[in-house]
Amino acid sequence: MALPQNLLLAGTTALLLATLPGLASAETPEIVLVHGANMDGSAWRAVYDRLTTDGYEVAVVQLPLTSVEADVAATRRVLETVTGPVVLVGHSYGGFVISQAGVDEDVKALVYVAAFLPDRGETIATLSATAPSKLSPEVMRVFPDGHYLLGREAWIADVATGLPEADARFTADAQTASNTVIFSYQATDAAWQTVPAWSVVATDDRIISPDLQRRMSVRAGATVVEMDGGHLLPMTRSAEVAKVIEKAAASIE
């Protein structure tokens, strides 16, 4: 018996949509990665490679690091290029940024990696004061325009723990100067209050106290994953970090 013309047309259309590249997974969440202070988006390279190999579309934000406002604006520009649901990921200071920029209807999950999870009105300075970093303020060189860099040996000892020596030295010498105004900026939003969150706690972090990471994560109601390692988990534990991001993506309905 011949099928009605409208059923034939519907079946043909469905077949075409299923076979066209990219359309079958149109609602697969896109992942947006936000780096921390004194670094750039290349810190995410190993995680990026794993996510893209697993079939995810990934965008990497390059923060200007001149102010929180400018960094949030840079993140929102990238979010505007994405269609469909987004997993927004922040490392270190990047967690502060995604807590502001993540108040976006397309952001369906937040992932914090060794990061700040501020509430409204909080600053990096006030949060850090409750559980001080192992890093001495004396190793900061602040320039007349307010930007700062960290001393090479302090960076290698406290920031780049867990990296091979050559990589640790490179990250120290490739620092991107950040402005000290980021420490006193009061958060105006806390995206984790309305968006499901995951938090990867670095148990040997010398920059953001692991106790502070845990406290902020519990307050946010985040799904917490603890990883042995220092502050640069995206570089030292890239496979495990990517898996957490993928779990967050898989949770989006």
SULJODA-V282722 format. One record per helix or strand. SS is the DSSP state (H for helix, E for strand). FROM is the first residue (numbers start at 1). LEN is the number of residues. If there is no record, write none. Layout:
SS;FROM;LEN, SS;FROM;LEN
This chain:
H;5;15, E;30;5, H;41;13, E;58;4, H;68;13, E;86;6, H;93;9, E;107;7, H;124;6, H;137;3, E;140;3, E;147;4, H;152;8, H;165;9, E;178;2, H;180;4, H;191;3, E;197;6, H;210;10, E;223;5, H;233;4, H;238;13
